[in-house]
Amino acid sequence: MLLSQVVYKGGTGVVVREAGAAGRIVKGATSVYDLALAAAETGASLADKVKKQGLGEEIDLERAYADGKVLAPINHRNAANLYLTGTGLTHLGSAATRDAMHKNLAEKDKETLTDSMKIFRMGLEGGKPRPGEVGVQPEWFYKGNGATATAPGAPLLSPAFALDGGEEPEVAGIYVITKNGTPFRVGFALSNEFSDHVTERINYLYLAHSKLRPASFGPEIRVGAPPADIRGASRIKRQGKVIWEKPFLSGEANMSHTFANLEHHHFKYDLFRQPGDVHVHMFGTATLSFADGIKPEEGDVFEIDCADFGLPLRNPLKIAKESAVTIRIL
């Protein structure tokens, strides 16, 4: 089941569909957030909640997307109550890269590895614990809140001071927190964990700065468990022509951590279990155009495509104009 949000009759509506099928309006639902939280609080599954609400008119979701009427698939009335976060160094890459990586790690002394390689190795060795056990914690970063959550189709705004603005095709988990502080996973969505890779490359300690950028996710949320082997494509279009394209892999078959382990190490913090909050947590990637020497330009369109998650995620790149920041003294 796929869920999305659209502009509908002067307000907002929730659309449900199966992959490849037409969308239908969920009766009486104006937001995925309210629908999901109501299901979680009553102990119902999201699918049962949708069934109980009933379905209304048919919606051409692709046309709505083209017309700019598809919204982020979940939001919060207060931007500060939506968290954009992520984990890195979680994906293995291709089988050939994996084999080479294992060989290199076996041959090198742990003390000579970079911090990144040490974290990666820790994930290989302890990122997939047995049921009931806790695995090693991953790299973690903060991206922003609802103020920087960018709707599908809307521009990803790169700050004027940025040295780069590049895509990161990822799968994100979508969560709501109930009144008693329990995280409930709504589902998974495609995401573009837009970052400044040039800044990050200057010094790894600039990672936190490089991640403070907008992110986009959706257009649809896949409800239920994700495939173990997720295969999609990431591409950049310039003036309508593809200038770069590469397959991307995700899912636990292609990762050094389980989703459950990554979720545990995010939600173990009380801060992230505050009632009513929304979390969009991005799980990492092994595919970047930056690694192939591509420098995106204003107007380029990032497109992340995977049939398992519904419609592709598309966002053009926009560069912000320089503006002075004045700090005033009280």
C-alpha positions in Angstrom: 0.0 0.0 0.0 1.2 3.5 -1.0 0.2 6.7 0.8 0.6 10.3 -0.3 -0.8 13.7 0.3 -2.2 16.1 -2.3 -3.8 19.4 -2.6 -7.5 18.6 -2.6 -10.7 20.7 -2.7 -9.0 23.8 -1.3 -7.3 21.8 1.4 -5.3 18.6 1.6 -6.2 15.0 1.0 -4.7 11.5 1.5 -4.3 9.2 -1.5 -4.0 5.5 -1.2 -3.1 3.1 -4.0 -1.2 -0.1 -4.9 1.8 0.2 -7.1 0.7 0.6 -10.8 -2.9 1.3 -9.9 -4.9 4.5 -9.7 -5.0 6.4 -6.5 -8.1 6.9 -4.4 -8.9 9.6 -1.8 -9.2 8.3 1.8 -12.5 9.5 3.0 -12.4 12.0 5.9 -8.6 12.1 6.0 -6.8 15.4 5.5 -3.3 14.3 6.5 -1.2 11.1 6.7 0.0 12.3 10.1 -3.4 12.3 11.7 -4.3 9.0 10.0 -1.2 7.3 11.2 -1.3 8.7 14.7 -4.9 7.7 15.1 -4.1 4.2 14.0 -1.2 3.9 16.4 -3.1 5.3 19.4 -5.9 2.8 18.9 -3.7 -0.2 18.1 -5.1 -0.6 14.6 -2.9 -1.2 11.6 -2.7 1.6 9.1 -4.2 -0.6 6.4 -7.2 -1.4 8.6 -7.6 2.3 9.5 -7.7 3.2 5.8 -10.2 0.4 5.1 -12.4 1.7 8.0 -12.3 5.3 6.7 -13.3 4.1 3.2 -12.3 5.3 -0.2 -13.6 8.2 -2.3 -13.0 9.5 -5.8 -10.1 8.4 -8.0 -7.1 10.6 -8.3 -4.6 10.8 -11.2 -1.5 11.0 -9.0 0.9 11.5 -11.9 -1.1 14.4 -13.2 -1.3 15.9 -9.7 2.5 15.5 -9.5 3.0 17.3 -12.8 0.7 20.1 -11.7 2.6 20.7 -8.5 -0.2 19.4 -6.3 1.6 16.5 -4.6 2.9 17.4 -1.1 5.4 15.8 1.2 3.8 12.5 2.2 3.9 13.5 5.9 4.3 16.7 7.7 3.7 18.4 11.1 1.7 21.5 11.8 4.8 22.8 13.8 8.0 22.5 11.7 10.1 22.1 14.8 8.3 18.8 15.6 9.5 17.1 12.4 13.1 15.8 12.5 15.2 15.1 9.5 18.1 12.8 10.4 20.2 10.1 8.9 23.0 7.5 9.1 26.0 7.0 6.9 28.5 4.2 6.1 25.7 1.7 6.2 25.8 0.3 2.6 28.1 -2.3 1.1 27.9 -1.2 -2.6 28.3 -3.8 -5.4 29.5 -7.3 -4.8 32.9 -6.5 -6.3 33.3 -3.5 -4.0 32.3 -5.6 -1.1 34.8 -8.3 -1.8 37.6 -5.7 -2.3 36.6 -4.0 0.9 36.7 -7.1 3.0 40.1 -8.0 1.6 41.5 -4.5 2.3 40.1 -4.5 5.8 41.6 -7.9 6.5 45.0 -6.8 5.3 45.2 -3.5 7.1 45.9 -3.0 10.7 43.0 -1.4 12.6 45.1 1.4 13.8 46.0 2.6 10.3 42.3 2.9 9.2 40.6 6.2 8.9 37.8 6.9 11.3 35.3 6.4 8.5 36.8 3.0 7.6 36.8 2.0 11.3 33.1 2.8 11.6 32.4 0.9 8.3 34.3 -2.1 9.7 32.4 -1.9 13.0 29.2 -2.1 10.9 30.4 -5.1 9.0 31.2 -6.9 12.2 28.3 -5.9 14.4 25.6 -4.1 12.5 23.4 -7.1 12.1 22.9 -8.5 15.6 20.8 -11.6 16.4 17.1 -11.0 17.4 16.9 -9.6 20.9 20.5 -8.3 20.8 21.8 -4.7 20.2 24.3 -4.2 17.5 27.0 -1.6 17.0 25.8 2.0 16.7 26.3 3.7 13.3 27.5 7.1 12.2 24.5 9.5 12.8 23.8 13.1 11.7 21.1 15.8 11.9 19.8 17.5 8.8 17.1 19.8 9.9 13.4 20.0 10.6 10.2 20.6 8.9 11.4 24.0 7.7 13.9 22.3 5.4 11.7 19.4 4.4 11.2 19.9 0.6 8.1 18.6 -1.2 8.5 16.3 -4.2 8.9 18.5 -7.3 9.9 21.6 -5.3 13.4 23.0 -5.6 16.2 21.9 -3.3 17.7 25.2 -2.1 21.4 25.2 -1.8 22.8 28.1 0.4 24.8 30.8 -1.3 27.8 29.8 0.9 27.7 26.2 -0.2 30.5 24.7 -2.2 28.4 22.0 -3.7 24.9 20.7 -3.8 24.6 17.0 -4.6 22.1 14.3 -4.4 22.1 11.2 -2.2 19.5 8.6 -3.2 18.3 6.8 -0.1 15.5 5.0 1.6 14.0 6.8 4.6 11.9 5.5 7.5 8.8 7.5 8.4 7.8 7.5 12.1 5.2 9.1 14.5 5.5 9.1 18.3 2.4 8.2 20.3 1.2 9.8 23.6 3.2 7.3 25.7 6.4 7.9 23.8 6.3 4.8 21.5 7.7 5.2 18.0 5.5 3.8 15.3 6.9 3.2 11.8 4.5 4.4 9.2 6.5 3.0 6.3 9.4 3.8 4.0 9.9 6.3 1.3 12.5 7.4 -1.3 14.6 10.3 -0.2 17.1 12.7 -1.5 19.5 13.4 1.4 20.9 16.5 -0.4 24.4 17.4 0.9 27.5 19.5 0.3 30.2 16.9 -0.6 32.9 19.4 -1.3 32.7 20.9 2.2 32.7 17.4 3.6 35.8 16.4 1.6 37.8 19.4 3.1 37.7 17.7 6.5 35.6 14.9 7.9 34.8 17.1 10.9 32.9 19.3 8.5 30.3 16.5 8.0 27.9 18.2 10.3 28.0 21.4 8.3 27.7 19.5 5.0 24.5 17.8 6.1 22.7 21.0 7.2 20.8 21.2 3.9 17.3 20.6 2.7 16.0 17.1 2.1 13.1 15.7 0.0 11.2 12.5 0.5 8.3 10.7 -1.2 6.2 11.3 -3.2 4.7 8.2 -1.6 5.2 6.2 1.6 5.3 2.4 1.2 3.4 0.9 4.2 4.8 -2.3 5.5 8.1 -4.1 5.4 10.5 -3.0 2.6 12.1 -5.5 0.2 15.4 -7.0 1.4 16.9 -6.1 -2.0 16.0 -2.6 -3.2 17.1 -1.6 -6.6 16.5 1.7 -8.2 18.1 4.4 -10.4 19.5 7.8 -9.6 19.9 10.3 -12.4 20.5 14.0 -13.1 18.8 15.8 -16.0 20.0 19.1 -17.5 17.7 20.9 -19.8 15.7 17.7 -20.2 18.6 15.4 -21.0 20.2 12.8 -18.7 23.8 13.9 -17.9 24.4 11.2 -15.3 22.7 8.0 -14.3 23.6 5.1 -12.1 21.7 2.2 -10.3 21.5 2.4 -6.5 21.0 -0.4 -4.1 19.5 -0.5 -0.7 17.7 -2.9 1.6 19.2 -5.1 4.2 20.7 -7.4 1.5 22.9 -4.5 0.5 23.6 -3.0 3.9 26.0 -3.6 6.8 23.2 -2.8 9.4 19.7 -4.0 9.8 16.9 -1.4 9.8 16.0 -2.5 13.3 19.5 -1.8 14.5 19.6 1.7 12.9 16.2 2.4 14.4 17.2 1.3 17.8 20.2 3.6 17.9 18.1 6.6 16.9 15.1 6.1 19.2 17.2 5.0 22.2 17.4 8.8 22.9 14.5 10.2 25.0 14.8 13.3 22.9 13.5 11.4 19.8 10.5 9.8 21.6 8.5 13.0 22.4 4.8 12.5 21.9 3.4 13.8 18.7 6.7 14.2 16.9 7.4 13.0 13.3 10.8 11.5 12.3 12.1 11.1 8.8 15.3 9.0 9.2 17.5 8.4 6.1 19.4 5.1 6.0 22.4 5.9 3.7 23.6 5.2 0.2 26.6 3.9 -1.8 25.8 5.9 -4.9 26.8 9.6 -5.6 27.2 11.5 -8.8 29.9 13.5 -6.9 32.1 10.3 -6.8 32.0 10.4 -10.7 33.1 14.1 -10.8 29.7 15.5 -11.6 29.0 19.1 -10.4 25.2 19.8 -10.5 24.2 23.2 -11.8 21.2 25.4 -11.0 18.2 24.1 -12.9 19.4 20.5 -12.9 16.8 18.0 -11.9 17.6 15.1 -9.5 15.4 12.0 -10.1 15.4 9.0 -7.8 13.4 6.1 -9.1 12.4 2.7 -7.7 9.2 1.0 -8.7 8.8 -0.6 -5.2 8.2 2.9 -3.8 5.7 4.4 -6.3 6.4 7.5 -8.3 9.9 8.8 -8.7 11.2 11.6 -6.5 12.1 14.6 -8.5 13.6 17.9 -7.4 15.3 20.7 -9.3 18.4 22.4 -7.8 18.2 26.1 -6.9 21.0 28.3 -5.6 20.1 30.8 -2.9 21.1 34.4 -3.3 23.7 35.8 -0.9 22.2 37.4 2.1 23.8 39.0 5.2 23.1 37.6 8.6 23.0 40.2 11.4 23.4 39.2 15.0 21.9 41.9 17.2 22.7 42.5 20.8 19.9 42.9 23.4 
